[in-house]
Amino acid sequence: MELSANARAAATRTAPHVTIRGLSKRFADATIYDNFDFDIPRGKLMSVFGPNGCGKSTLINMIAGLFPADKGEILFDGQPLNKIKFGYVFQNYREAVFPWLSAFDNIAYPLKVMGVPKKERNLKVEKIVASLNVKIDLNLYPYQMSGGQQQMVSIMRALVVDPEILFLDEPFSALDYEMTLFMREQLQRVFVETHTTTVLVSHDLEEAVYLSDRILLLSRHPARPVEFVHYDAPRPRTDKTMTEGDFISTKAHCLEIFQREVRKG
Ligand SMILES: Nc1ncnc2c1ncn2[C@@H]1O[C@H](COP(=O)(O)OP(=O)(O)OP(=O)(O)O)[C@@H](O)[C@H]1O
């Protein structure tokens, strides 16, 4: 039977973006993942949360191809990683931004690697800077910028390629609290504008719930999905969101599961 255009569109919307099957990973004598299956939904902001050292970063590093898996398959709409455009924001912006390039050239760097002509590169950088309303002098070099500004540059560098999926590994944990709050809002703003499938590793449960549509709670290793929590509060979310019953109960639920996993030791 032929599917109507609407049915096809609906099927595409609900199909997972990333399918992870049979993923296994060992480091020395520790099995971090053992036959792990998971589907990452399309167009959602998903946080990965779990006990210390359970394998949160390892998971996104394997999905983003930074670490090889020992076994298993990860596909993006059925395609391998090398067929898609993705962005990755590292926790340690000091090591992630190129110190010898200005902010502008840091942001434009992936476009240069992709062979995008200079004029188009400049337009794309200007567009991303304007859309995020970023007030940084883009002629500055990383050593002349604050930590938050450097991390903002690395977020813009990840976004400038119009990624199909964005990975962020504890992107705010090296920033002071004021900058963290500002950057959370920037991330939310990017997400509201683009609805790019986003996978965030966070150590901060309040942050994870506040920013996410979905929270993947992992067990200790070998890590398995303990629960996939839905949090569908409307966006933009604000400080008031965190005082609402739905937020408080979702956070309490995640905390209970987290503590149960931690106690398993
Ligand atoms: N390159 C590596 N070589 C050896 N062991 C590693 C390596 N990377 C990670 N590990 C180990 O694998 C486990 C999972 O690490 P990972 O960083 O993914 O966990 P995490 O949940 O992100 O940790 P954290 O909560 O501390 O950020 C940890 O025990 C860690 O020590």
The ligand as an SDF file (V2000), in Angstrom:
LIG
                    3D

 31 33  0  0  0  0  0  0  0  0999 V2000
   40.6440    5.9140   27.3390 N   0  0  0  0  0  0  0  0  0  0  0  0
   40.3440    5.1870   28.4180 C   0  0  0  0  0  0  0  0  0  0  0  0
   41.1530    4.2020   28.8460 N   0  0  0  0  0  0  0  0  0  0  0  0
   40.8350    3.4380   29.9200 C   0  0  0  0  0  0  0  0  0  0  0  0
   39.7120    3.5910   30.6430 N   0  0  0  0  0  0  0  0  0  0  0  0
   38.8660    4.5640   30.2590 C   0  0  0  0  0  0  0  0  0  0  0  0
   39.1330    5.4150   29.1380 C   0  0  0  0  0  0  0  0  0  0  0  0
   38.1000    6.2740   29.0100 N   0  0  0  0  0  0  0  0  0  0  0  0
   37.2410    5.9900   29.9940 C   0  0  0  0  0  0  0  0  0  0  0  0
   37.6950    4.9660   30.7490 N   0  0  0  0  0  0  0  0  0  0  0  0
   37.0080    4.3690   31.8820 C   0  0  0  0  0  0  0  0  0  0  0  0
   35.7260    3.9770   31.4390 O   0  0  0  0  0  0  0  0  0  0  0  0
   34.7410    4.2670   32.4160 C   0  0  0  0  0  0  0  0  0  0  0  0
   33.6960    5.1720   31.7920 C   0  0  0  0  0  0  0  0  0  0  0  0
   34.2910    6.4370   31.5360 O   0  0  0  0  0  0  0  0  0  0  0  0
   33.4250    7.6780   31.0590 P   0  0  0  0  0  0  0  0  0  0  0  0
   34.3220    8.8590   31.0560 O   0  0  0  0  0  0  0  0  0  0  0  0
   32.7030    7.3370   29.8210 O   0  0  0  0  0  0  0  0  0  0  0  0
   32.3570    7.7700   32.2100 O   0  0  0  0  0  0  0  0  0  0  0  0
   31.4160    8.9890   32.5930 P   0  0  0  0  0  0  0  0  0  0  0  0
   30.1400    8.3930   33.0280 O   0  0  0  0  0  0  0  0  0  0  0  0
   31.3710    9.9790   31.4990 O   0  0  0  0  0  0  0  0  0  0  0  0
   32.2680    9.5310   33.8070 O   0  0  0  0  0  0  0  0  0  0  0  0
   32.1290   10.8390   34.6970 P   0  0  0  0  0  0  0  0  0  0  0  0
   30.8500   10.7050   35.4340 O   0  0  0  0  0  0  0  0  0  0  0  0
   33.3040   10.7250   35.6050 O   0  0  0  0  0  0  0  0  0  0  0  0
   32.2110   11.9840   33.7540 O   0  0  0  0  0  0  0  0  0  0  0  0
   35.4620    4.8880   33.5900 C   0  0  0  0  0  0  0  0  0  0  0  0
   35.7020    3.8770   34.5260 O   0  0  0  0  0  0  0  0  0  0  0  0
   36.7620    5.3840   33.0010 C   0  0  0  0  0  0  0  0  0  0  0  0
   37.7910    5.3560   33.9500 O   0  0  0  0  0  0  0  0  0  0  0  0
  1  2  1  0
  2  3  1  0
  2  7  2  0
  3  4  2  0
  4  5  1  0
  5  6  2  0
  6  7  1  0
  6 10  1  0
  7  8  1  0
  8  9  2  0
  9 10  1  0
 10 11  1  0
 11 12  1  0
 11 30  1  0
 12 13  1  0
 13 14  1  0
 13 28  1  0
 14 15  1  0
 15 16  1  0
 16 17  2  0
 16 18  1  0
 16 19  1  0
 19 20  1  0
 20 21  2  0
 20 22  1  0
 20 23  1  0
 23 24  1  0
 24 25  2  0
 24 26  1  0
 24 27  1  0
 28 29  1  0
 28 30  1  0
 30 31  1  0
M  END
$$$$
